[in-house]
Amino acid sequence: MGKKEFDSSYVGFMKDGAKWLVENTDIKLVGSDGSPTRCILN
């Protein structure tokens, strides 16, 4: 049932990207309207 390859339509932030966003914009919080329900296997 889990995917074996990354779904490129999934959107997210890496730690350094989130840090840049906080330090360089007025954005301090990002929300999501749902949570991922699938497991990505390596």
mmCIF file of the N, C-alpha and C atoms, coordinates in Angstrom:
data_MODEL
# 
_entry.id   MODEL 
# 
loop_
_atom_site.group_PDB 
_atom_site.id 
_atom_site.type_symbol 
_atom_site.label_atom_id 
_atom_site.label_alt_id 
_atom_site.label_comp_id 
_atom_site.label_asym_id 
_atom_site.label_entity_id 
_atom_site.label_seq_id 
_atom_site.pdbx_PDB_ins_code 
_atom_site.Cartn_x 
_atom_site.Cartn_y 
_atom_site.Cartn_z 
_atom_site.occupancy 
_atom_site.B_iso_or_equiv 
_atom_site.pdbx_formal_charge 
_atom_site.auth_seq_id 
_atom_site.auth_comp_id 
_atom_site.auth_asym_id 
_atom_site.auth_atom_id 
_atom_site.pdbx_PDB_model_num 
ATOM 1   N N  . MET A 1 1  ? 0.808  -1.189 0.000  1.00 0.00 ? 1  MET A N  1 
ATOM 2   C CA . MET A 1 1  ? 0.000  0.000  0.000  1.00 0.00 ? 1  MET A CA 1 
ATOM 3   C C  . MET A 1 1  ? 0.859  1.264  0.000  1.00 0.00 ? 1  MET A C  1 
ATOM 4   N N  . GLY A 1 2  ? 2.049  1.205  0.577  1.00 0.00 ? 2  GLY A N  1 
ATOM 5   C CA . GLY A 1 2  ? 2.942  2.367  0.590  1.00 0.00 ? 2  GLY A CA 1 
ATOM 6   C C  . GLY A 1 2  ? 3.592  2.588  -0.765 1.00 0.00 ? 2  GLY A C  1 
ATOM 7   N N  . LYS A 1 3  ? 3.925  3.829  -1.039 1.00 0.00 ? 3  LYS A N  1 
ATOM 8   C CA . LYS A 1 3  ? 4.609  4.164  -2.293 1.00 0.00 ? 3  LYS A CA 1 
ATOM 9   C C  . LYS A 1 3  ? 6.099  3.908  -2.158 1.00 0.00 ? 3  LYS A C  1 
ATOM 10  N N  . LYS A 1 4  ? 6.729  3.496  -3.230 1.00 0.00 ? 4  LYS A N  1 
ATOM 11  C CA . LYS A 1 4  ? 8.167  3.276  -3.217 1.00 0.00 ? 4  LYS A CA 1 
ATOM 12  C C  . LYS A 1 4  ? 8.930  4.437  -3.822 1.00 0.00 ? 4  LYS A C  1 
ATOM 13  N N  . GLU A 1 5  ? 8.233  5.390  -4.437 1.00 0.00 ? 5  GLU A N  1 
ATOM 14  C CA . GLU A 1 5  ? 8.915  6.559  -4.966 1.00 0.00 ? 5  GLU A CA 1 
ATOM 15  C C  . GLU A 1 5  ? 8.214  7.828  -4.486 1.00 0.00 ? 5  GLU A C  1 
ATOM 16  N N  . PHE A 1 6  ? 8.966  8.908  -4.442 1.00 0.00 ? 6  PHE A N  1 
ATOM 17  C CA . PHE A 1 6  ? 8.451  10.166 -3.920 1.00 0.00 ? 6  PHE A CA 1 
ATOM 18  C C  . PHE A 1 6  ? 7.400  10.755 -4.846 1.00 0.00 ? 6  PHE A C  1 
ATOM 19  N N  . ASP A 1 7  ? 6.294  11.195 -4.281 1.00 0.00 ? 7  ASP A N  1 
ATOM 20  C CA . ASP A 1 7  ? 5.228  11.858 -5.027 1.00 0.00 ? 7  ASP A CA 1 
ATOM 21  C C  . ASP A 1 7  ? 5.611  13.321 -5.181 1.00 0.00 ? 7  ASP A C  1 
ATOM 22  N N  . SER A 1 8  ? 6.034  13.737 -6.371 1.00 0.00 ? 8  SER A N  1 
ATOM 23  C CA . SER A 1 8  ? 6.540  15.096 -6.587 1.00 0.00 ? 8  SER A CA 1 
ATOM 24  C C  . SER A 1 8  ? 5.457  16.161 -6.485 1.00 0.00 ? 8  SER A C  1 
ATOM 25  N N  . SER A 1 9  ? 4.188  15.782 -6.404 1.00 0.00 ? 9  SER A N  1 
ATOM 26  C CA . SER A 1 9  ? 3.129  16.769 -6.226 1.00 0.00 ? 9  SER A CA 1 
ATOM 27  C C  . SER A 1 9  ? 2.947  17.140 -4.747 1.00 0.00 ? 9  SER A C  1 
ATOM 28  N N  . TYR A 1 10 ? 3.633  16.422 -3.856 1.00 0.00 ? 10 TYR A N  1 
ATOM 29  C CA . TYR A 1 10 ? 3.566  16.715 -2.427 1.00 0.00 ? 10 TYR A CA 1 
ATOM 30  C C  . TYR A 1 10 ? 4.370  17.976 -2.142 1.00 0.00 ? 10 TYR A C  1 
ATOM 31  N N  . VAL A 1 11 ? 3.806  18.891 -1.379 1.00 0.00 ? 11 VAL A N  1 
ATOM 32  C CA . VAL A 1 11 ? 4.463  20.158 -1.075 1.00 0.00 ? 11 VAL A CA 1 
ATOM 33  C C  . VAL A 1 11 ? 4.868  20.185 0.386  1.00 0.00 ? 11 VAL A C  1 
ATOM 34  N N  . GLY A 1 12 ? 6.058  20.650 0.659  1.00 0.00 ? 12 GLY A N  1 
ATOM 35  C CA . GLY A 1 12 ? 6.531  20.750 2.030  1.00 0.00 ? 12 GLY A CA 1 
ATOM 36  C C  . GLY A 1 12 ? 7.725  21.679 2.126  1.00 0.00 ? 12 GLY A C  1 
ATOM 37  N N  . PHE A 1 13 ? 8.257  21.856 3.322  1.00 0.00 ? 13 PHE A N  1 
ATOM 38  C CA . PHE A 1 13 ? 9.416  22.702 3.559  1.00 0.00 ? 13 PHE A CA 1 
ATOM 39  C C  . PHE A 1 13 ? 10.529 21.887 4.186  1.00 0.00 ? 13 PHE A C  1 
ATOM 40  N N  . MET A 1 14 ? 11.746 22.126 3.723  1.00 0.00 ? 14 MET A N  1 
ATOM 41  C CA . MET A 1 14 ? 12.917 21.607 4.419  1.00 0.00 ? 14 MET A CA 1 
ATOM 42  C C  . MET A 1 14 ? 13.211 22.582 5.555  1.00 0.00 ? 14 MET A C  1 
ATOM 43  N N  . LYS A 1 15 ? 13.979 22.155 6.550  1.00 0.00 ? 15 LYS A N  1 
ATOM 44  C CA . LYS A 1 15 ? 14.270 23.000 7.703  1.00 0.00 ? 15 LYS A CA 1 
ATOM 45  C C  . LYS A 1 15 ? 14.913 24.325 7.286  1.00 0.00 ? 15 LYS A C  1 
ATOM 46  N N  . ASP A 1 16 ? 15.887 24.284 6.386  1.00 0.00 ? 16 ASP A N  1 
ATOM 47  C CA . ASP A 1 16 ? 16.560 25.525 5.980  1.00 0.00 ? 16 ASP A CA 1 
ATOM 48  C C  . ASP A 1 16 ? 15.630 26.448 5.195  1.00 0.00 ? 16 ASP A C  1 
ATOM 49  N N  . GLY A 1 17 ? 14.701 25.884 4.428  1.00 0.00 ? 17 GLY A N  1 
ATOM 50  C CA . GLY A 1 17 ? 13.729 26.695 3.702  1.00 0.00 ? 17 GLY A CA 1 
ATOM 51  C C  . GLY A 1 17 ? 12.745 27.374 4.642  1.00 0.00 ? 17 GLY A C  1 
ATOM 52  N N  . ALA A 1 18 ? 12.299 26.660 5.663  1.00 0.00 ? 18 ALA A N  1 
ATOM 53  C CA . ALA A 1 18 ? 11.383 27.239 6.649  1.00 0.00 ? 18 ALA A CA 1 
ATOM 54  C C  . ALA A 1 18 ? 12.088 28.343 7.437  1.00 0.00 ? 18 ALA A C  1 
ATOM 55  N N  . LYS A 1 19 ? 13.353 28.121 7.775  1.00 0.00 ? 19 LYS A N  1 
ATOM 56  C CA . LYS A 1 19 ? 14.138 29.136 8.493  1.00 0.00 ? 19 LYS A CA 1 
ATOM 57  C C  . LYS A 1 19 ? 14.283 30.389 7.643  1.00 0.00 ? 19 LYS A C  1 
ATOM 58  N N  . TRP A 1 20 ? 14.594 30.224 6.361  1.00 0.00 ? 20 TRP A N  1 
ATOM 59  C CA . TRP A 1 20 ? 14.717 31.370 5.467  1.00 0.00 ? 20 TRP A CA 1 
ATOM 60  C C  . TRP A 1 20 ? 13.397 32.131 5.384  1.00 0.00 ? 20 TRP A C  1 
ATOM 61  N N  . LEU A 1 21 ? 12.302 31.417 5.276  1.00 0.00 ? 21 LEU A N  1 
ATOM 62  C CA . LEU A 1 21 ? 10.981 32.030 5.178  1.00 0.00 ? 21 LEU A CA 1 
ATOM 63  C C  . LEU A 1 21 ? 10.698 32.911 6.403  1.00 0.00 ? 21 LEU A C  1 
ATOM 64  N N  . VAL A 1 22 ? 11.005 32.407 7.594  1.00 0.00 ? 22 VAL A N  1 
ATOM 65  C CA . VAL A 1 22 ? 10.776 33.166 8.827  1.00 0.00 ? 22 VAL A CA 1 
ATOM 66  C C  . VAL A 1 22 ? 11.696 34.380 8.913  1.00 0.00 ? 22 VAL A C  1 
ATOM 67  N N  . GLU A 1 23 ? 12.957 34.207 8.528  1.00 0.00 ? 23 GLU A N  1 
ATOM 68  C CA . GLU A 1 23 ? 13.931 35.285 8.669  1.00 0.00 ? 23 GLU A CA 1 
ATOM 69  C C  . GLU A 1 23 ? 13.818 36.363 7.587  1.00 0.00 ? 23 GLU A C  1 
ATOM 70  N N  . ASN A 1 24 ? 13.234 36.040 6.429  1.00 0.00 ? 24 ASN A N  1 
ATOM 71  C CA . ASN A 1 24 ? 13.261 36.971 5.296  1.00 0.00 ? 24 ASN A CA 1 
ATOM 72  C C  . ASN A 1 24 ? 11.890 37.442 4.823  1.00 0.00 ? 24 ASN A C  1 
ATOM 73  N N  . THR A 1 25 ? 10.830 37.043 5.502  1.00 0.00 ? 25 THR A N  1 
ATOM 74  C CA . THR A 1 25 ? 9.485  37.480 5.139  1.00 0.00 ? 25 THR A CA 1 
ATOM 75  C C  . THR A 1 25 ? 8.700  37.766 6.416  1.00 0.00 ? 25 THR A C  1 
ATOM 76  N N  . ASP A 1 26 ? 7.484  38.237 6.257  1.00 0.00 ? 26 ASP A N  1 
ATOM 77  C CA . ASP A 1 26 ? 6.606  38.441 7.406  1.00 0.00 ? 26 ASP A CA 1 
ATOM 78  C C  . ASP A 1 26 ? 5.849  37.174 7.783  1.00 0.00 ? 26 ASP A C  1 
ATOM 79  N N  . ILE A 1 27 ? 6.061  36.085 7.059  1.00 0.00 ? 27 ILE A N  1 
ATOM 80  C CA . ILE A 1 27 ? 5.385  34.815 7.327  1.00 0.00 ? 27 ILE A CA 1 
ATOM 81  C C  . ILE A 1 27 ? 6.009  34.163 8.552  1.00 0.00 ? 27 ILE A C  1 
ATOM 82  N N  . LYS A 1 28 ? 5.203  33.830 9.529  1.00 0.00 ? 28 LYS A N  1 
ATOM 83  C CA . LYS A 1 28 ? 5.682  33.188 10.756 1.00 0.00 ? 28 LYS A CA 1 
ATOM 84  C C  . LYS A 1 28 ? 5.016  31.842 11.013 1.00 0.00 ? 28 LYS A C  1 
ATOM 85  N N  . LEU A 1 29 ? 3.946  31.538 10.260 1.00 0.00 ? 29 LEU A N  1 
ATOM 86  C CA . LEU A 1 29 ? 3.210  30.295 10.473 1.00 0.00 ? 29 LEU A CA 1 
ATOM 87  C C  . LEU A 1 29 ? 2.657  29.807 9.141  1.00 0.00 ? 29 LEU A C  1 
ATOM 88  N N  . VAL A 1 30 ? 2.785  28.524 8.884  1.00 0.00 ? 30 VAL A N  1 
ATOM 89  C CA . VAL A 1 30 ? 2.229  27.906 7.675  1.00 0.00 ? 30 VAL A CA 1 
ATOM 90  C C  . VAL A 1 30 ? 1.306  26.790 8.119  1.00 0.00 ? 30 VAL A C  1 
ATOM 91  N N  . GLY A 1 31 ? 0.087  26.760 7.585  1.00 0.00 ? 31 GLY A N  1 
ATOM 92  C CA . GLY A 1 31 ? -0.880 25.731 7.954  1.00 0.00 ? 31 GLY A CA 1 
ATOM 93  C C  . GLY A 1 31 ? -1.114 24.749 6.815  1.00 0.00 ? 31 GLY A C  1 
ATOM 94  N N  . SER A 1 32 ? -1.793 23.690 7.139  1.00 0.00 ? 32 SER A N  1 
ATOM 95  C CA . SER A 1 32 ? -2.130 22.666 6.161  1.00 0.00 ? 32 SER A CA 1 
ATOM 96  C C  . SER A 1 32 ? -3.588 22.269 6.361  1.00 0.00 ? 32 SER A C  1 
ATOM 97  N N  . ASP A 1 33 ? -4.275 21.978 5.265  1.00 0.00 ? 33 ASP A N  1 
ATOM 98  C CA . ASP A 1 33 ? -5.679 21.594 5.387  1.00 0.00 ? 33 ASP A CA 1 
ATOM 99  C C  . ASP A 1 33 ? -5.873 20.090 5.481  1.00 0.00 ? 33 ASP A C  1 
ATOM 100 N N  . GLY A 1 34 ? -4.799 19.370 5.577  1.00 0.00 ? 34 GLY A N  1 
ATOM 101 C CA . GLY A 1 34 ? -4.901 17.911 5.708  1.00 0.00 ? 34 GLY A CA 1 
ATOM 102 C C  . GLY A 1 34 ? -3.550 17.333 6.080  1.00 0.00 ? 34 GLY A C  1 
ATOM 103 N N  . SER A 1 35 ? -3.549 16.108 6.503  1.00 0.00 ? 35 SER A N  1 
ATOM 104 C CA . SER A 1 35 ? -2.277 15.482 6.861  1.00 0.00 ? 35 SER A CA 1 
ATOM 105 C C  . SER A 1 35 ? -1.977 14.337 5.890  1.00 0.00 ? 35 SER A C  1 
ATOM 106 N N  . PRO A 1 36 ? -0.708 14.098 5.631  1.00 0.00 ? 36 PRO A N  1 
ATOM 107 C CA . PRO A 1 36 ? -0.352 12.976 4.754  1.00 0.00 ? 36 PRO A CA 1 
ATOM 108 C C  . PRO A 1 36 ? -0.805 11.657 5.369  1.00 0.00 ? 36 PRO A C  1 
ATOM 109 N N  . THR A 1 37 ? -1.309 10.771 4.561  1.00 0.00 ? 37 THR A N  1 
ATOM 110 C CA . THR A 1 37 ? -1.773 9.489  5.078  1.00 0.00 ? 37 THR A CA 1 
ATOM 111 C C  . THR A 1 37 ? -1.002 8.311  4.496  1.00 0.00 ? 37 THR A C  1 
ATOM 112 N N  . ARG A 1 38 ? -0.083 8.595  3.590  1.00 0.00 ? 38 ARG A N  1 
ATOM 113 C CA . ARG A 1 38 ? 0.674  7.503  2.961  1.00 0.00 ? 38 ARG A CA 1 
ATOM 114 C C  . ARG A 1 38 ? 2.087  7.450  3.490  1.00 0.00 ? 38 ARG A C  1 
ATOM 115 N N  . CYS A 1 39 ? 2.656  6.289  3.496  1.00 0.00 ? 39 CYS A N  1 
ATOM 116 C CA . CYS A 1 39 ? 4.017  6.066  3.920  1.00 0.00 ? 39 CYS A CA 1 
ATOM 117 C C  . CYS A 1 39 ? 4.902  5.935  2.685  1.00 0.00 ? 39 CYS A C  1 
ATOM 118 N N  . ILE A 1 40 ? 6.033  6.633  2.666  1.00 0.00 ? 40 ILE A N  1 
ATOM 119 C CA . ILE A 1 40 ? 6.987  6.516  1.573  1.00 0.00 ? 40 ILE A CA 1 
ATOM 120 C C  . ILE A 1 40 ? 8.113  5.618  2.037  1.00 0.00 ? 40 ILE A C  1 
ATOM 121 N N  . LEU A 1 41 ? 8.336  4.535  1.344  1.00 0.00 ? 41 LEU A N  1 
ATOM 122 C CA . LEU A 1 41 ? 9.350  3.561  1.723  1.00 0.00 ? 41 LEU A CA 1 
ATOM 123 C C  . LEU A 1 41 ? 10.638 3.796  0.943  1.00 0.00 ? 41 LEU A C  1 
ATOM 124 N N  . ASN A 1 42 ? 11.767 3.668  1.621  1.00 0.00 ? 42 ASN A N  1 
ATOM 125 C CA . ASN A 1 42 ? 13.067 3.802  0.940  1.00 0.00 ? 42 ASN A CA 1 
ATOM 126 C C  . ASN A 1 42 ? 13.442 2.495  0.289  1.00 0.00 ? 42 ASN A C  1 
# 
